[in-house]
Amino acid sequence: MKKVWLITGCSTGFGRELATEVLAKGYNAAVAARNTEDIKDIVAAYPDTALAIQLDVTVAADITAAVNSTIQKFGQIDVLVNNAGIGYFGAVEESEEDEVRRMFEINFFGLAKMTQEVLPFMRKQRSGHILNVASIGGLRSFPAVGFYNATKYAVDGLSEALSKETAHLGIKVTVIAPSGFRTDWAGRSANNSKIVIEDYADTAGKNKTDIRGYSGNQPGDPKRAASAMIAVVESPNPPLRLLLGVAALKGARAKLEELKHDFDTWAATTEGADFPNS
């Protein structure tokens, strides 16, 4: 039987490209978005293998309904792609609590709830693959997006633990960590803090301006990213983390060097924190 994909956040960006590529390859797909008008063209092109689902990942009833509708239509869920997410720009001190909490609800808690709803079906099947779309910003932090970084670090941490819990059940987990891609993440999908503190102009302020100015000209191709995600699912030995983009690989390697430097430099202090002879 053809694998069944459930993909969130399909109105734009990675989700839209991935849904299109998955269906073009002959898979079945539940294509989810907050507004199904945004995805009706995708589903119309594949009436027998696509299912449009209205889904706001911050609404628990929507999540339950999305999973149940997918099961009712296709009988199983083989791949869950937690792609829905937003950005937010502001230095840590500038960031507004309501905006930060909203971002956590979408980027982390929505993803976690989707995962919890799908896991019983994958456990029963003794198979499945969960792709959690994070960011290089979930491995390496940058000024102006500290709270966004925090949501993606949370996704990475949850995913790593989940992978250790479910491997013996035949359920695989992969964290997707892209760098700059030509999606709408740095456009209308990300709000700015209304608070601006001049002391952060050369750090958070500059990076915010740079990222906004780069929107639409990033080197990453969402279509190629979609193909890479499909290749991971089709692989018998997928990675726990998949970096996407040259900048993601460069940034991750730099982070490894930073960690190694601090760990090695402070090794004696670190080891000295234990009881003697323990």
ChimeraX attribute file (.defattr): number of C-alpha atoms within 10 A of each C-alpha:
attribute: neighborCount
match mode: 1-to-1
recipient: residues
	/A:1	5
	/A:2	11
	/A:3	15
	/A:4	24
	/A:5	26
	/A:6	25
	/A:7	25
	/A:8	29
	/A:9	25
	/A:10	28
	/A:11	22
	/A:12	18
	/A:13	20
	/A:14	28
	/A:15	25
	/A:16	25
	/A:17	21
	/A:18	26
	/A:19	29
	/A:20	23
	/A:21	17
	/A:22	21
	/A:23	21
	/A:24	13
	/A:25	9
	/A:26	12
	/A:27	16
	/A:28	26
	/A:29	30
	/A:30	28
	/A:31	31
	/A:32	28
	/A:33	24
	/A:34	18
	/A:35	16
	/A:36	17
	/A:37	11
	/A:38	15
	/A:39	24
	/A:40	15
	/A:41	12
	/A:42	20
	/A:43	21
	/A:44	13
	/A:45	13
	/A:46	16
	/A:47	10
	/A:48	10
	/A:49	19
	/A:50	25
	/A:51	22
	/A:52	25
	/A:53	27
	/A:54	18
	/A:55	24
	/A:56	20
	/A:57	29
	/A:58	20
	/A:59	13
	/A:60	15
	/A:61	11
	/A:62	17
	/A:63	24
	/A:64	17
	/A:65	15
	/A:66	26
	/A:67	20
	/A:68	17
	/A:69	16
	/A:70	23
	/A:71	17
	/A:72	10
	/A:73	14
	/A:74	19
	/A:75	11
	/A:76	21
	/A:77	25
	/A:78	21
	/A:79	23
	/A:80	25
	/A:81	25
	/A:82	26
	/A:83	24
	/A:84	28
	/A:85	24
	/A:86	19
	/A:87	23
	/A:88	25
	/A:89	28
	/A:90	27
	/A:91	26
	/A:92	15
	/A:93	12
	/A:94	17
	/A:95	21
	/A:96	16
	/A:97	9
	/A:98	9
	/A:99	17
	/A:100	19
	/A:101	14
	/A:102	15
	/A:103	22
	/A:104	22
	/A:105	19
	/A:106	21
	/A:107	28
	/A:108	27
	/A:109	19
	/A:110	22
	/A:111	24
	/A:112	18
	/A:113	17
	/A:114	23
	/A:115	20
	/A:116	13
	/A:117	17
	/A:118	24
	/A:119	20
	/A:120	11
	/A:121	18
	/A:122	22
	/A:123	14
	/A:124	11
	/A:125	15
	/A:126	15
	/A:127	19
	/A:128	27
	/A:129	23
	/A:130	25
	/A:131	24
	/A:132	27
	/A:133	26
	/A:134	31
	/A:135	25
	/A:136	26
	/A:137	22
	/A:138	23
	/A:139	18
	/A:140	17
	/A:141	18
	/A:142	16
	/A:143	19
	/A:144	28
	/A:145	20
	/A:146	19
	/A:147	24
	/A:148	26
	/A:149	23
	/A:150	19
	/A:151	25
	/A:152	27
	/A:153	21
	/A:154	18
	/A:155	22
	/A:156	25
	/A:157	12
	/A:158	15
	/A:159	24
	/A:160	16
	/A:161	11
	/A:162	17
	/A:163	18
	/A:164	12
	/A:165	12
	/A:166	18
	/A:167	14
	/A:168	11
	/A:169	14
	/A:170	13
	/A:171	22
	/A:172	24
	/A:173	25
	/A:174	25
	/A:175	27
	/A:176	26
	/A:177	23
	/A:178	23
	/A:179	20
	/A:180	24
	/A:181	23
	/A:182	19
	/A:183	21
	/A:184	16
	/A:185	21
	/A:186	22
	/A:187	16
	/A:188	9
	/A:189	13
	/A:190	17
	/A:191	15
	/A:192	17
	/A:193	17
	/A:194	11
	/A:195	12
	/A:196	16
	/A:197	13
	/A:198	9
	/A:199	9
	/A:200	17
	/A:201	15
	/A:202	10
	/A:203	13
	/A:204	24
	/A:205	19
	/A:206	14
	/A:207	19
	/A:208	22
	/A:209	13
	/A:210	11
	/A:211	15
	/A:212	15
	/A:213	13
	/A:214	16
	/A:215	16
	/A:216	16
	/A:217	11
	/A:218	15
	/A:219	14
	/A:220	19
	/A:221	17
	/A:222	22
	/A:223	18
	/A:224	16
	/A:225	20
	/A:226	21
	/A:227	14
	/A:228	17
	/A:229	23
	/A:230	15
	/A:231	12
	/A:232	19
	/A:233	20
	/A:234	11
	/A:235	10
	/A:236	8
	/A:237	9
	/A:238	16
	/A:239	15
	/A:240	16
	/A:241	18
	/A:242	22
	/A:243	22
	/A:244	23
	/A:245	21
	/A:246	13
	/A:247	16
	/A:248	21
	/A:249	17
	/A:250	13
	/A:251	19
	/A:252	18
	/A:253	13
	/A:254	13
	/A:255	15
	/A:256	12
	/A:257	12
	/A:258	11
	/A:259	12
	/A:260	12
	/A:261	12
	/A:262	10
	/A:263	13
	/A:264	11
	/A:265	11
	/A:266	12
	/A:267	11
	/A:268	10
	/A:269	11
	/A:270	11
	/A:271	10
	/A:272	10
	/A:273	8
	/A:274	9
	/A:275	7
	/A:276	7
	/A:277	4
	/A:278	4
